[in-house]
Amino acid sequence: EPTHADETTREILQNLQLPLMVKPCNLGSSIGISSAHDEEQLMISIAGAFVFDHQVIVEPLLENMYELNISILEGDPNRASAIERPKREKLLLTFEEKYLKDGGKKGGQKTSSGMASLQRDINPADVPDEIKNQVHDFALKAFSGLDCRGLVRFDFMVDKNNNQVYFNEINTLPGSFAYYLWEAAESRIPFTELLTQLVRTAQASWQEKKKIRRGIERRIFMETK
């Protein structure tokens, strides 16, 4: 609880070693996240994260790492996009760097293309194939295991010290539908085709849910006759 940050800090340090990453559980876009390298920073980070959410995640901080992202599209079979490695000036990408950097101006207001405008390497040649294959396989398994629908983007982190791949988060409705990853995929999908497929998938899912609902209603009716 935010009112017991000192007790929570001591409990965490009994199980995890500094440095640590602290972030709100149910938010994204780097809002409310911070790193802690000592006990005081950890206490402040926990209290700060509770401003944004009623649950907080505390996990080991990878200080020597890079990020790899991949999108998965529902289908028969499910399909994986190209892999991207976002370029970052700092260890943590802030909300401003993700969504406001390099934005132009329209009507006096600053605009941005969101994550699509972020600098990135698509299918980075200097990332070992073994790691890219792990990201590809992990994402497909996670899509099925989490019973995902439509299109999502999975974000992974790779520890440079040992090439260990860590699952970071799932973006259930990624900005711009991660179209840039599909335009660079081995089996390229243009943006219009991607949208069309998502609409058709949603329609098929809706029809399937209607059949299930009608089946349940029919059984209830027969049982109450």
LINNOR-V864050 format. One record per helix or strand of 2 or more residues. SS is the DSSP state (hx for helix, st for strand). FROM is the first residue (numbers start at 1). LEN is the number of residues. If there is no record, write none. Layout:
BEGIN
ss = <SS & SS>
from = <FROM & FROM>
len = <LEN & LEN>
END
This chain:
BEGIN
ss = <hx & st & st & hx & st & st & st & hx & st & st & hx & st & hx & st & st & hx & hx>
from = <2 & 20 & 34 & 39 & 56 & 65 & 79 & 95 & 105 & 109 & 114 & 120 & 129 & 151 & 164 & 175 & 191>
len = <12 & 5 & 3 & 11 & 5 & 9 & 8 & 5 & 2 & 2 & 4 & 3 & 17 & 9 & 8 & 9 & 34>
END
